[in-house]
């Protein structure tokens, strides 16, 4: 991680940590998978997962402006719209507070937006505290993502936009990072579909994870914002991503629709790159070789 990015990330962490100390806990429970808290402070309500050694804000809403997307990394996940702006079906892996599916359902009211979340407690908290209300076009399945993906493939369903966001800030389930899983995700995309992955921006895992995505999808775009410690990976079913000129044209065309959500889409293309900054010879993660979270340890 370069110095400027590290300083920005530390500043964000400092603000989050300070707010967490001052926050009122309005809900707390221990699920089968994690400790969950919902906190409120300064008109901000946050979903917090306690995993391993630390707490991570998974989702926050501005109570004064619930439509506004609070975290930069969540805004970044909408960069996939620059690759595939036409959405009839979208899949979100990892629900959190439901911010992304709610945003997509408002942007594309005729689209089917499916989410899959392994933890029923997360779904319940999203519904009770973050305004996530499933309906016939906004659905959530309580299931392991790999099982869900295989069932959707068997049913012949395909998606224009798939977001992989089963990420706590320090942990992604190993079986959701392998070549086999990503190959299934690729098959689940329509011919012009895009995969968007919220993932690591550093650690020893960086090279292996990047090499795995490149092995499955070929050409990749990656994106980082100065205000976020996350990295977004963009890949296409076709293996051919739009040129930077097309990204800029789409950003200008779609930008006004994203403004109410606090997303400065027009600024995104300058942060998107096709630069290969990982070891392309790194071992690909597979179901037989997936020491993902061991590699992520410092």
C-alpha positions in Angstrom: 0.0 0.0 0.0 1.5 3.4 -1.0 2.1 6.1 1.5 -0.8 8.4 0.4 -3.3 5.5 0.4 -2.1 4.4 3.8 -2.5 7.8 5.3 -6.0 8.1 3.8 -7.0 4.7 5.1 -5.7 5.4 8.6 -7.7 8.6 8.6 -10.9 6.7 7.7 -10.2 4.1 10.4 -9.5 6.8 13.0 -12.9 8.4 12.3 -14.7 5.1 12.4 -13.0 4.1 15.6 -13.8 7.4 17.3 -17.4 7.1 16.2 -17.6 3.5 17.4 -16.4 4.6 20.9 -19.1 7.3 21.1 -21.9 5.2 19.5 -25.0 3.9 21.2 -25.6 0.2 20.6 -29.2 -0.3 19.7 -28.9 -4.0 18.8 -26.5 -6.8 19.7 -26.5 -10.5 19.0 -24.3 -13.5 18.4 -25.2 -15.4 15.3 -23.9 -18.7 14.1 -21.2 -16.9 12.1 -20.3 -13.7 13.9 -21.1 -11.1 16.6 -23.4 -8.4 15.2 -24.0 -4.9 16.5 -26.1 -2.0 15.2 -24.9 1.3 16.5 -26.1 4.9 16.2 -24.1 8.1 16.4 -24.3 11.6 14.8 -27.3 10.6 12.7 -25.5 7.5 11.4 -26.6 4.0 11.9 -24.0 1.2 11.3 -24.0 -2.5 11.0 -20.8 -3.9 12.7 -19.4 -7.4 12.3 -17.0 -8.7 15.0 -14.8 -11.3 13.2 -11.6 -12.7 14.6 -9.7 -9.9 16.3 -11.4 -6.7 15.1 -14.7 -5.0 14.5 -15.6 -3.9 10.9 -18.4 -1.5 9.8 -20.2 -3.4 7.1 -22.8 -0.9 6.3 -24.0 2.5 7.5 -26.9 4.7 6.6 -27.3 8.5 7.1 -30.5 8.7 9.0 -31.1 12.3 7.6 -30.5 11.1 4.0 -31.0 7.3 3.9 -30.5 7.1 0.1 -26.9 8.5 0.4 -24.2 5.8 0.3 -21.9 6.5 3.2 -18.8 4.4 2.5 -16.5 5.0 -0.5 -16.0 1.3 -1.1 -19.7 0.8 -1.5 -19.9 3.6 -4.0 -17.0 1.9 -5.8 -19.0 -1.3 -6.4 -21.2 0.7 -8.7 -18.3 1.1 -11.1 -19.6 -2.0 -12.7 -22.3 0.1 -14.3 -19.6 1.6 -16.5 -18.9 -1.9 -18.0 -22.6 -3.0 -18.1 -25.1 -0.2 -17.8 -28.1 -2.3 -18.9 -29.3 -4.5 -16.0 -32.3 -6.8 -16.1 -31.0 -9.2 -13.4 -28.3 -8.6 -10.8 -26.9 -10.8 -8.1 -25.3 -9.5 -4.8 -23.2 -12.1 -2.8 -23.2 -10.8 0.8 -26.1 -8.7 1.9 -24.7 -6.5 4.7 -27.3 -3.7 5.3 -28.7 -4.1 1.8 -27.3 -0.8 0.5 -26.3 -2.0 -3.0 -29.4 -4.1 -3.8 -31.6 -1.2 -2.6 -29.7 1.3 -4.8 -29.8 -1.0 -7.8 -33.5 -1.6 -7.4 -34.2 2.1 -7.4 -31.9 2.8 -10.4 -33.5 -0.2 -12.3 -37.1 -0.6 -11.0 -37.9 -3.2 -13.6 -34.9 -5.4 -12.9 -34.7 -8.4 -10.7 -32.2 -7.9 -7.9 -31.3 -11.2 -6.1 -29.1 -11.3 -3.0 -27.6 -14.3 -1.2 -26.5 -14.2 2.4 -25.5 -17.2 4.5 -26.4 -15.6 7.9 -30.1 -15.3 8.6 -29.3 -12.9 11.4 -27.8 -10.4 8.9 -31.0 -10.6 6.8 -33.2 -9.9 9.8 -31.0 -7.0 11.0 -31.0 -5.5 7.4 -34.8 -5.7 7.4 -35.4 -4.3 10.9 -32.7 -1.6 11.1 -31.7 -0.7 7.5 -34.8 -0.5 5.5 -34.3 -3.6 3.4 -37.7 -4.9 2.4 -37.7 -7.8 0.0 -40.4 -8.1 -2.7 -40.9 -10.1 -5.9 -38.1 -8.2 -7.6 -35.9 -7.6 -4.6 -35.1 -11.0 -3.2 -32.7 -12.6 -0.7 -31.8 -16.3 -0.3 -30.4 -17.5 3.0 -27.9 -19.9 1.7 -24.2 -20.5 1.1 -23.3 -18.6 -2.1 -21.7 -21.6 -3.9 -24.8 -23.7 -3.4 -27.0 -20.8 -4.6 -24.8 -20.2 -7.7 -24.9 -23.9 -8.7 -28.7 -23.9 -8.3 -29.1 -20.8 -10.4 -27.0 -22.3 -13.1 -29.1 -25.5 -13.1 -32.2 -23.4 -13.4 -30.8 -21.5 -16.4 -30.7 -18.1 -14.7 -28.1 -15.6 -15.9 -27.2 -12.2 -14.5 -26.0 -9.0 -16.1 -24.2 -7.8 -13.0 -22.8 -9.9 -10.2 -21.2 -8.3 -7.1 -19.0 -10.4 -4.9 -19.1 -8.7 -1.5 -18.7 -11.5 1.1 -15.9 -9.4 2.7 -15.5 -8.3 6.3 -12.4 -6.2 5.8 -10.0 -8.9 6.8 -11.7 -12.1 5.7 -13.3 -13.6 2.6 -14.6 -17.3 2.8 -11.9 -19.3 1.0 -14.4 -21.3 -1.1 -15.6 -18.0 -2.6 -12.1 -17.1 -3.9 -11.1 -20.1 -5.9 -10.8 -20.6 -9.7 -13.7 -23.1 -9.6 -16.1 -20.7 -7.9 -15.1 -17.8 -10.2 -15.6 -20.1 -13.2 -19.1 -20.8 -12.0 -19.7 -17.0 -11.6 -18.4 -16.4 -15.1 -20.9 -19.0 -16.4 -23.7 -17.3 -14.5 -23.1 -14.0 -16.3 -24.9 -13.0 -19.5 -22.7 -12.6 -22.6 -22.2 -8.9 -21.8 -22.3 -9.4 -18.0 -19.8 -7.9 -15.5 -18.4 -9.3 -12.2 -17.5 -6.7 -9.5 -15.5 -7.9 -6.6 -14.9 -5.9 -3.4 -11.6 -7.3 -2.2 -8.1 -6.9 -0.7 -5.8 -3.9 -1.6 -2.8 -5.4 0.1 -1.4 -8.5 2.0 0.4 -11.6 0.7 -2.9 -12.8 -0.7 -3.0 -9.9 -3.2 -1.0 -11.6 -5.9 -2.7 -15.0 -5.6 -6.2 -13.5 -5.7 -5.4 -11.2 -8.6 -3.8 -14.0 -10.5 -6.9 -16.2 -9.9 -9.3 -13.5 -11.3 -7.0 -12.9 -14.3 -6.9 -16.7 -15.0 -10.7 -16.9 -15.1 -11.7 -13.5 -16.7 -8.6 -12.5 -18.6 -8.4 -8.8 -18.9 -9.2 -7.0 -15.7 -9.8 -3.4 -14.5 -9.1 -2.5 -10.9 -10.2 0.5 -9.0 -9.1 2.3 -5.8 -10.2 5.6 -4.4 -7.9 7.8 -2.2 -10.5 7.7 0.5 -10.8 3.9 0.7 -8.5 1.0 1.6 -10.5 -1.4 -0.6 -9.9 -2.5 -4.1 -12.6 -3.3 -6.7 -11.9 -5.8 -9.4 -14.0 -5.6 -12.7 -14.1 -8.5 -15.1 -16.4 -9.4 -18.1 -17.9 -12.7 -19.3 -16.6 -11.8 -22.8 -13.1 -11.2 -21.6 -13.2 -7.8 -23.4 -13.7 -4.7 -21.3 -14.8 -1.3 -22.6 -12.1 1.2 -23.5 -11.3 4.0 -21.1 -13.0 6.4 -23.6 -16.2 4.4 -23.4 -16.0 4.3 -19.6 -15.8 8.1 -19.5 -18.7 8.5 -21.9 -20.9 6.2 -19.8 -19.8 8.0 -16.6 -20.9 11.3 -18.0 -24.2 9.8 -19.3 -25.1 7.9 -16.1 -23.6 10.4 -13.6 -26.7 12.4 -12.8 -28.7 9.3 -11.9 -26.1 8.4 -9.3 -25.9 11.9 -7.8 -28.8 11.4 -5.3 -26.9 8.4 -3.9 -23.8 10.5 -3.3 -21.8 8.7 -6.0 -19.6 10.9 -8.2 -19.6 8.5 -11.1 -18.0 11.0 -13.5 -14.8 10.9 -11.4 -14.5 7.1 -11.5 -12.7 6.5 -14.8 -9.5 8.2 -13.6 -9.2 5.7 -10.8 -9.8 2.7 -13.0 -6.7 1.0 -14.5 -5.8 -2.1 -16.4 -2.3 -2.1 -14.9 -1.0 -5.5 -13.8 0.5 -4.7 -10.4 0.6 -8.3 -9.2 2.9 -11.2 -9.8 1.2 -12.9 -12.8 3.1 -16.1 -11.9 1.6 -16.4 -8.5 -0.2 -19.6 -7.7 -3.9 -19.6 -8.6 -6.3 -20.3 -5.8 -8.2 -23.6 -6.3 -10.5 -25.8 -4.2 -7.4 -27.9 -3.6 -5.1 -25.0 -3.0 -6.9 -22.2 -1.1 -4.8 -21.0 1.8 -6.4 -17.6 1.3 -6.9 -16.4 4.8 -3.6 -17.7 6.0 -1.9 -15.7 3.3 -3.8 -12.6 4.4 -2.3 -12.7 7.9 0.5 -10.2 8.4 
